[in-house]
Amino acid sequence: MITINPLEVNGIMFTAIKVELPKTNLLMITNEIGYIMCGALDVDLLSEKLKERQIIAARAVGVRTIEDLLEAPLEKVTQASKEQYGWEVGMIGKEALKRIS
């Protein structure tokens, strides 16, 4: 099952996406600028192989719900996210989202 819902973070609208897969869930919160996602995201691929696209993205691990993703520290961020929006490893998900609003 795929669930897509609007999500308000400090007055800013995002889209929350949950894909239920066998034995795991794929979680993402996004807007037109970038996104944060569960551990399934390959940040190295985005930063290295797709560098020219300047993708704004980060991942958090150990999350099971959209609420967990908002509160979890980011485990890895793309280089473009660092340079353009000041995202850092350890930053809480909702704090990163505020920077791309």
C-alpha positions as CSV (number, residue, x, y, z in Angstrom):
1,M,0.0,0.0,0.0
2,I,1.2,3.5,-0.8
3,T,0.0,6.4,1.4
4,I,0.5,10.0,0.4
5,N,-0.6,12.8,2.8
6,P,-0.1,16.6,3.1
7,L,2.1,17.3,6.2
8,E,2.5,20.6,7.9
9,V,5.9,21.4,9.5
10,N,5.9,24.7,11.4
11,G,3.3,26.2,9.0
12,I,5.0,24.9,5.9
13,M,3.4,22.3,3.7
14,F,5.2,19.1,2.6
15,T,4.2,15.8,1.2
16,A,4.6,12.6,3.4
17,I,4.9,9.4,1.5
18,K,4.8,5.9,3.0
19,V,5.3,2.7,0.9
20,E,4.6,-0.5,2.8
21,L,6.9,-3.2,1.6
22,P,7.5,-6.8,2.9
23,K,9.1,-6.5,6.3
24,T,9.9,-2.7,6.0
25,N,8.4,0.7,5.0
26,L,9.8,3.3,2.7
27,L,9.3,6.7,4.2
28,M,9.8,10.1,2.6
29,I,8.9,13.8,3.3
30,T,9.3,16.1,0.3
31,N,8.6,19.5,-1.2
32,E,9.7,21.0,-4.6
33,I,13.2,21.7,-3.3
34,G,14.3,18.4,-1.6
35,Y,13.5,15.6,0.7
36,I,14.4,13.5,3.7
37,M,14.0,9.8,3.6
38,C,14.5,6.5,5.5
39,G,17.7,4.5,5.3
40,A,16.9,3.1,1.8
41,L,18.2,6.3,0.2
42,D,21.6,6.0,-1.4
43,V,23.1,9.4,-0.6
44,D,26.5,8.4,-2.0
45,L,24.9,7.8,-5.4
46,L,23.2,11.2,-5.4
47,S,26.3,13.0,-4.2
48,E,28.8,11.3,-6.5
49,K,27.2,9.7,-9.6
50,L,24.4,12.4,-9.9
51,K,26.5,15.3,-8.6
52,E,25.6,17.6,-11.5
53,R,21.9,17.4,-10.5
54,Q,22.6,19.1,-7.2
55,I,20.0,16.9,-5.4
56,I,18.9,18.2,-2.0
57,A,18.3,15.0,0.1
58,A,19.2,13.3,3.3
59,R,18.5,10.0,5.1
60,A,17.8,9.0,8.6
61,V,18.1,5.4,9.8
62,G,16.0,3.4,12.3
63,V,12.8,5.2,11.5
64,R,9.5,3.3,11.2
65,T,7.0,6.2,10.9
66,I,6.7,9.7,9.3
67,E,6.8,11.1,12.9
68,D,10.0,9.2,13.5
69,L,11.5,10.7,10.4
70,L,10.7,14.2,11.5
71,E,12.4,13.6,14.9
72,A,15.4,11.5,13.8
73,P,18.9,12.9,13.4
74,L,20.1,12.8,9.8
75,E,22.6,10.1,9.3
76,K,23.9,11.2,5.9
77,V,23.2,14.3,3.6
78,T,24.1,15.1,0.0
79,Q,26.9,17.5,-0.7
80,A,24.4,19.9,-2.4
81,S,22.3,19.9,0.8
82,K,25.3,21.0,2.9
83,E,26.4,23.7,0.5
84,Q,23.1,25.2,-0.4
85,Y,21.0,24.8,2.8
86,G,23.5,24.1,5.6
87,W,22.2,20.6,6.3
88,E,24.5,18.6,8.6
89,V,24.8,15.1,9.8
90,G,23.0,14.9,13.2
91,M,20.5,17.6,12.3
92,I,16.9,16.6,13.2
93,G,14.7,15.9,10.2
94,K,12.2,18.7,10.8
95,E,15.0,21.2,11.2
96,A,16.4,20.3,7.8
97,L,12.9,20.6,6.3
98,K,12.5,24.2,7.7
99,R,15.6,25.2,5.8
100,I,14.1,24.2,2.4
101,S,10.8,26.0,2.9
